[in-house]
Amino acid sequence: MIVGGLDIEDFIARRVTRRSRSLLADDLAAYREPLAERVEGRSVLVIGGAGTIGSSYVRALLAYRPARLVVVDTSENGLTELTRDLRSTEGQYVPEAYTSYPVDFGSETFRRLLAAEGPFDIVAHFAAHKHVRSEKDRFSIEAMLGNNVLATVRLLDALAEAAPERFFCVSTDKAANPANVMGASKKLMEEAVLAYASESLIPATTARFANVAFSNGSLPAGFLERLAKHQPLSGPSDIKRYFVSPAESGQLCLIACVLGEPGDILFPRLDEQSMLTFEEIGLALLEELGYRPAPYENDDDAKRAAAARQSADRDWPVCFTPSATSGEKPAEEFHTAEEQVDTERFAALGVVHPPARFSTEQIRSISRELESLFARPSLEKAEIVAVLSELIPTFQHVETGLSLDQRM
């Protein structure tokens, strides 16, 4: 993608991941034959396939020539662009049996679609609420848990009736010692995956991984929007994150899906020195585009400066300040101290295989408990956090009373 004359993929490789070669290149080469054997000629369902990670997974998958591909997403526009991109790319393999559906995977329409189109050999599930900002109140949290946990458990039950050869659903690094509800929701989703895998109902795997650079809705992608709209760049100055490229995110999920053992949680093995702050990315982006950062201490001053800025000016207003919003961890982690890590199986990936803490019946009971909780007409965010804290001992919610919706 070219923005303002800048090749974003090239910028990510040089200034964000600082890798000219995919992190997963050696593993993809080493496992080329088993990947081909397990994908070629198979029927595949991708849920949430129009997002950054889901669409990157689709592109990684198609290199191994599945016979049939069905992609489901609530974003009609996203599906349209995915299809146009696949159809417009020279040399891109697209199976003759390719269909996209703008359908919510938690809906009855999806249940009927699954019954009519299934069973599938491979199912990869990417539909999720992924933003920490989506936990500001009980309704936002209900929607997040409804999508990340309740609908996923219903999906697991539906698939168990005719289990695929491979099932994958995406987690997050924020699930390790979660400090926010998003991470807690994904940790609970992991527990569901472990339960169904441990009882041999579904050969399910998942993956925790770093921030995907310039993914849809991410802060770096927001920088591009702010530049296009002549608005200041802003973000936390003290929050460090690991980053992978969009292509690497799809490759990681493909390896986890196709090569992982039931109950495996895979993650990228990245050096802590590779972590970046969002401020560093924003300033690097301005430098690449030929602008000089003009720092401001508060949002209002930065906005006024941006509004007064002339198109010929090379100074660009920025406002990067220490984080003060709920749920933020200074730095992410991929596994807990209690989880044993296998670093031998893959060159660039670690694997943890924690024991299942819940049975599938307990997972269903937890789902019912959450549904009853959300049915209450009066419910506070703190009450939901308290329930999650009981279910997830490593959950230590960081509450400041401020949400990302109160920041630029």
C-alpha positions in Angstrom: 0.0 0.0 0.0 1.4 3.4 -1.0 0.4 6.4 1.2 1.7 9.9 0.4 4.4 8.3 -1.7 5.4 6.0 1.1 5.3 2.2 0.7 3.8 1.1 4.0 5.0 -2.5 3.7 8.5 -1.3 3.1 8.2 1.1 6.0 7.1 -1.7 8.4 10.0 -3.8 7.4 12.6 -1.0 7.8 11.3 1.0 10.7 8.8 -1.2 12.7 9.7 -4.9 12.6 13.1 -4.1 11.3 13.1 -7.4 9.3 13.6 -7.6 5.6 12.7 -11.3 5.7 9.7 -12.8 7.3 10.1 -13.9 10.8 8.4 -17.2 9.7 10.4 -17.8 6.6 12.6 -20.6 8.0 9.5 -22.4 9.5 7.6 -22.1 6.3 10.5 -23.6 4.4 11.1 -26.4 6.9 7.4 -27.4 6.9 6.5 -26.7 3.3 5.6 -30.3 2.5 3.3 -31.0 5.6 1.6 -27.6 5.0 0.9 -28.6 1.5 -0.3 -32.1 2.4 -2.7 -30.8 5.0 -4.1 -27.9 3.0 -4.2 -28.9 -0.6 -7.6 -30.1 -1.8 -9.2 -29.3 1.6 -12.4 -27.3 2.2 -11.8 -24.2 4.4 -14.0 -21.9 6.4 -12.5 -18.6 7.5 -14.6 -16.6 10.0 -13.7 -12.9 10.3 -11.7 -13.2 7.1 -12.0 -9.6 6.0 -9.9 -8.1 8.8 -6.1 -7.6 8.7 -5.2 -10.9 10.3 -8.0 -12.9 8.7 -7.3 -11.7 5.2 -3.5 -12.2 5.7 -4.3 -15.8 6.8 -6.4 -16.3 3.6 -3.4 -15.1 1.5 -1.0 -17.4 3.3 -3.4 -20.3 3.0 -4.1 -19.9 -0.7 -0.4 -20.6 -1.4 -1.1 -24.2 -0.6 -4.2 -24.5 -2.9 -7.2 -25.5 -0.9 -10.1 -26.8 -3.1 -12.8 -24.7 -1.5 -12.8 -21.5 0.5 -15.7 -19.8 2.3 -15.1 -16.5 4.0 -17.5 -15.0 6.5 -17.3 -11.5 8.0 -19.7 -8.8 9.2 -17.9 -6.3 7.1 -19.5 -6.3 3.7 -17.1 -3.7 2.4 -14.1 -5.7 3.8 -15.2 -8.8 2.0 -15.7 -6.9 -1.2 -12.1 -5.5 -1.0 -10.7 -8.9 -0.1 -12.3 -10.5 -3.2 -11.3 -7.7 -5.4 -7.7 -7.9 -4.1 -7.5 -11.6 -4.6 -9.0 -11.4 -8.1 -6.7 -8.5 -9.1 -3.4 -10.0 -8.0 -1.2 -11.5 -10.7 -0.5 -15.2 -10.0 -2.8 -15.4 -7.0 -4.5 -18.8 -6.8 -8.2 -18.6 -5.9 -10.2 -21.9 -5.9 -13.1 -22.1 -8.2 -15.3 -22.9 -5.2 -14.8 -19.5 -3.5 -17.6 -17.7 -1.7 -17.8 -14.8 0.7 -20.8 -14.1 3.1 -21.5 -10.9 5.0 -22.8 -12.7 8.0 -22.4 -12.5 11.8 -20.9 -15.8 13.0 -23.0 -15.5 16.2 -26.3 -15.4 14.2 -28.9 -18.0 13.3 -28.2 -17.2 9.7 -24.6 -18.4 10.2 -25.9 -21.6 11.9 -28.0 -22.3 8.8 -25.1 -21.5 6.6 -22.8 -23.9 8.5 -25.4 -26.7 8.3 -25.8 -26.2 4.5 -22.2 -25.5 3.5 -20.4 -27.8 6.0 -18.7 -29.8 7.2 -15.3 -28.2 6.6 -11.8 -29.7 6.8 -10.2 -26.6 8.3 -12.0 -23.8 10.2 -10.1 -20.6 11.2 -11.8 -18.1 13.5 -10.7 -14.5 13.6 -13.9 -12.6 14.4 -13.3 -10.8 17.6 -13.4 -7.5 19.6 -9.8 -6.7 19.8 -9.6 -3.1 21.3 -8.9 -2.2 24.9 -11.1 0.8 24.2 -14.1 -1.6 23.8 -14.5 -2.0 27.6 -15.6 1.4 28.8 -18.9 0.3 30.2 -21.2 -2.7 30.8 -22.6 -2.6 27.2 -19.3 -2.5 25.5 -18.0 -5.3 27.7 -21.2 -7.4 27.1 -20.6 -7.1 23.4 -17.0 -8.0 23.7 -17.6 -11.1 25.9 -20.6 -12.0 23.7 -18.4 -12.1 20.7 -15.1 -13.4 22.1 -16.5 -16.0 24.5 -20.2 -16.8 24.2 -20.4 -16.9 20.4 -17.1 -18.8 20.2 -18.4 -21.4 22.6 -21.6 -21.8 20.5 -19.3 -22.2 17.5 -17.3 -24.9 19.2 -20.5 -26.8 20.1 -21.7 -26.5 16.5 -18.5 -27.7 15.0 -18.2 -30.6 17.5 -21.1 -32.2 15.7 -18.9 -32.8 12.7 -15.4 -31.8 13.8 -13.0 -30.4 11.3 -9.5 -31.8 10.9 -8.1 -28.4 12.1 -9.7 -25.6 14.1 -7.9 -22.4 15.0 -9.0 -19.3 16.8 -6.9 -16.2 17.4 -5.9 -15.1 20.8 -3.7 -12.2 21.9 -0.5 -11.5 23.9 -2.9 -9.6 26.3 -4.2 -13.0 27.4 -1.0 -13.7 29.4 -1.6 -12.1 32.8 -4.4 -9.9 31.5 -4.7 -6.3 32.7 -7.8 -5.5 30.7 -11.2 -7.1 29.9 -10.2 -7.7 26.3 -7.2 -9.8 27.4 -9.4 -11.5 30.0 -12.0 -12.3 27.3 -9.3 -13.9 25.2 -7.9 -15.8 28.1 -11.4 -17.2 28.7 -11.6 -18.1 25.0 -8.3 -19.9 25.4 -9.8 -21.9 28.3 -12.7 -22.9 26.1 -10.3 -24.1 23.3 -8.2 -26.1 25.9 -11.4 -27.7 27.2 -12.7 -28.9 23.8 -9.2 -30.0 22.7 -8.5 -31.9 25.9 -11.8 -33.9 25.6 -10.9 -34.7 21.9 -14.1 -33.0 20.7 -12.2 -30.5 18.4 -8.5 -30.5 17.4 -8.3 -26.8 18.4 -5.2 -24.5 18.6 -4.7 -20.8 19.1 -2.0 -18.2 19.0 -0.9 -15.2 21.0 1.0 -12.7 19.1 2.3 -9.1 18.9 0.6 -6.0 17.6 0.1 -6.2 13.8 1.7 -3.1 12.4 -0.8 -0.8 10.7 -3.7 -3.3 11.1 -7.2 -2.1 10.7 -8.2 0.1 13.6 -4.7 0.1 15.1 -3.0 3.3 16.4 -0.4 3.3 13.6 -3.2 2.9 11.0 -4.8 5.8 12.8 -1.7 7.9 12.2 -2.3 7.5 8.4 -5.9 8.7 8.9 -4.7 11.7 11.0 -2.2 12.7 8.3 -4.8 12.4 5.5 -7.2 14.6 7.6 -4.6 17.1 8.6 -5.0 16.3 12.3 -2.3 15.9 15.0 -0.7 12.6 15.8 -1.2 11.4 19.4 -0.7 8.4 21.5 1.0 7.0 24.6 4.7 7.8 25.0 5.5 5.0 27.5 3.7 1.9 26.2 6.0 -0.6 24.5 4.7 -3.3 22.2 6.0 -6.1 20.0 5.1 -5.9 16.3 4.7 -8.2 13.4 3.8 -7.4 9.8 0.4 -8.2 8.5 1.9 -11.0 6.3 3.7 -12.5 9.3 0.4 -12.5 11.3 -1.3 -14.6 8.6 1.7 -17.0 8.3 1.8 -17.4 12.1 -1.9 -18.3 12.3 -1.5 -20.7 9.3 1.3 -22.5 11.1 -0.6 -22.6 14.4 -3.7 -23.9 12.6 -2.2 -26.5 10.4 0.9 -27.7 12.3 -0.1 -27.1 15.9 -1.2 -30.0 18.1 -4.6 -29.8 19.8 -4.4 -27.6 22.8 -1.3 -25.8 21.6 -0.9 -22.0 22.1 1.8 -20.6 19.7 3.5 -17.2 19.9 6.4 -15.4 18.1 9.7 -15.5 19.8 10.8 -11.9 19.8 13.6 -10.1 21.6 12.5 -7.5 24.1 14.9 -5.1 22.4 12.7 -5.2 19.3 9.8 -3.6 21.2 8.8 -0.1 20.2 6.6 2.7 21.6 3.8 4.1 19.5 5.5 7.5 19.7 8.6 6.0 18.1 6.5 4.7 15.2 4.7 8.0 14.8 7.9 10.0 14.7 9.5 7.6 12.3 6.5 7.9 10.0 6.7 11.7 10.0 10.4 11.6 9.2 9.8 9.2 6.3 7.2 11.6 4.9 9.5 14.6 5.3 7.8 16.3 8.3 9.3 17.5 11.6 7.3 16.7 14.8 6.1 19.8 16.6 5.4 18.6 20.2 2.4 19.9 22.3 1.6 19.0 25.9 -2.2 18.7 25.5 -4.7 17.8 22.9 -6.4 21.2 22.5 -3.1 23.0 21.7 -2.2 20.3 19.2 -5.6 20.5 17.5 -5.4 24.3 17.3 -1.9 24.1 15.8 -3.1 21.5 13.2 -6.1 23.6 12.2 -3.8 26.6 11.7 -1.1 24.7 9.8 -0.5 25.6 6.2 -0.1 22.9 3.6 3.5 24.0 2.9 4.5 23.7 6.5 6.9 20.9 7.3 6.1 20.9 11.0 3.4 18.5 12.2 1.7 18.8 15.6 2.1 15.8 17.9 0.9 15.1 21.4 2.5 12.0 22.9 2.0 11.7 26.7 2.2 8.9 29.3 -0.7 6.5 29.4 -3.4 7.1 31.9 -6.2 4.9 30.5 -7.7 1.7 32.0 -6.3 -1.7 31.1 -2.9 -0.7 29.8 0.2 -2.7 30.6 3.6 -1.0 30.2 4.8 -4.0 28.1 3.2 -7.1 26.8 4.2 -10.7 27.5 3.5 -13.9 25.5 3.4 -16.5 28.4 3.3 -16.6 32.1 6.0 -17.7 34.5 4.0 -20.9 35.2 3.7 -22.0 31.5 6.4 -24.3 30.2 7.6 -23.1 26.8 8.7 -25.4 24.0 11.3 -23.6 21.9 12.5 -26.7 19.9 9.6 -27.4 17.6 9.8 -24.2 15.5 12.6 -21.8 14.6 10.7 -18.6 15.3 7.8 -19.7 17.4 7.4 -20.8 21.0 4.6 -23.2 22.1 2.9 -23.5 25.4 0.4 -26.3 26.2 -1.2 -25.5 29.5 -3.6 -28.1 31.0 -7.3 -27.5 30.7 -8.7 -25.8 33.8 -12.3 -26.4 32.9 -14.3 -29.2 31.3 -16.6 -28.4 28.4 -19.6 -28.6 30.6 -18.0 -26.0 33.0 -17.3 -23.8 30.0 -21.0 -24.0 29.0 -21.9 -23.3 32.6 -19.7 -20.2 32.6 -21.4 -19.0 29.4 -24.8 -19.4 31.0 -23.6 -17.5 34.0 -22.4 -14.6 31.9 -25.6 -14.6 29.9 -27.6 -14.3 33.2 -25.3 -11.6 34.4 -25.9 -9.5 31.2 -29.6 -10.0 31.5 -29.7 -7.9 34.6 -31.2 -4.5 33.9 -28.7 -2.9 36.4 -25.1 -3.9 36.1 -21.9 -2.1 36.7 -18.5 -2.6 34.9 -16.9 -3.4 38.3 -19.3 -6.3 38.8 -18.3 -7.9 35.5 -14.6 -7.4 36.3 -15.2 -9.1 39.7 -16.8 -12.2 38.0 -13.9 -12.4 35.5 -11.4 -12.1 38.3 -12.9 -15.2 39.9 -12.8 -17.1 36.7 -9.2 -16.0 35.7 -6.8 -15.9 38.7 -4.1 -14.1 36.7 -6.5 -11.2 35.8 -5.4 -8.0 37.5 -7.5 -5.3 36.0 -5.9 -1.8 35.8 -8.7 0.7 36.3 -8.0 4.4 36.1 -11.5 5.8 35.4 -10.3 6.9 31.9 -11.0 5.2 28.6 -9.4 5.5 25.2 -12.6 7.2 24.0 -11.5 10.2 26.0 -8.2 10.5 24.1 -7.5 11.7 20.5 
